[in-house]
Amino acid sequence: MLLKDWLKKNGMSIRAFGRLHGISHVTLCMSFSGKQRLSARTAVKIEHATNGEVSRTESVWPEDFVEKMEDGSEQMRITPI
């Protein structure tokens, strides 16, 4: 699950999540917009903060888990294990 989806599911803002877990909301916003990749340390913090619902891999490389649809919307890519 992507962090932005986790935040929506849990009714939490980026700012509140960042403050609660010691992560800059600016860093999270830059990551969401694709302007900056999260560090491994931040990705691990997110994984722990979400009890593993958002993996460190999904945090660092979210584009690998999103598929662009023809209408321009995005959908989670389901990758078989």
C-alpha positions in Angstrom: 0.0 0.0 0.0 1.3 3.5 -0.8 1.6 5.9 2.1 -0.9 8.4 0.6 -3.5 5.6 0.5 -2.6 4.6 4.0 -3.1 8.2 5.2 -6.4 8.4 3.5 -7.6 5.1 4.9 -6.6 6.2 8.4 -7.9 9.7 8.1 -4.5 11.3 8.9 -2.9 14.3 7.3 0.7 14.3 5.9 1.6 17.0 8.5 0.1 15.0 11.4 1.8 11.8 10.3 5.2 13.5 9.9 5.0 15.3 13.3 4.0 12.1 15.0 6.8 10.0 13.5 9.6 12.6 13.2 9.5 13.0 9.4 9.3 16.3 7.7 6.0 16.9 6.0 7.9 18.7 3.3 10.0 15.6 2.6 6.7 13.5 2.4 5.2 16.1 0.0 8.3 16.1 -2.2 8.1 12.3 -2.3 4.4 12.3 -3.2 5.0 14.7 -6.1 8.0 12.6 -7.4 10.5 15.4 -6.8 12.5 13.6 -4.2 13.0 10.0 -3.3 12.8 9.0 0.4 15.9 7.9 2.2 16.2 4.3 3.4 16.0 5.5 7.0 12.8 7.4 6.4 11.3 4.4 4.5 12.0 2.2 7.5 10.4 4.7 9.8 7.3 4.7 7.6 7.2 0.9 7.5 7.4 0.7 11.4 4.8 3.6 11.8 2.3 1.8 9.6 2.9 -1.6 11.1 4.2 -2.9 7.8 1.1 -1.9 5.8 3.4 0.4 3.8 6.6 -1.4 3.0 10.0 0.4 2.8 10.1 -0.7 -0.9 6.8 1.0 -1.6 8.0 4.1 0.1 11.2 4.4 -1.8 9.9 3.3 -5.2 6.2 4.1 -5.2 6.1 4.4 -9.0 6.8 0.6 -9.2 3.4 0.0 -7.5 1.2 2.4 -9.5 -0.1 1.8 -12.9 -1.3 4.7 -15.1 -4.7 4.0 -16.7 -5.8 5.2 -20.1 -8.1 7.9 -18.6 -5.1 9.4 -16.7 -6.1 7.9 -13.3 -3.7 5.8 -11.2 -4.4 2.3 -9.9 -2.3 0.1 -7.6 -0.4 -2.5 -9.6 -0.9 -6.0 -8.2 2.3 -8.0 -8.5 2.0 -11.8 -8.0 4.4 -13.2 -5.5 
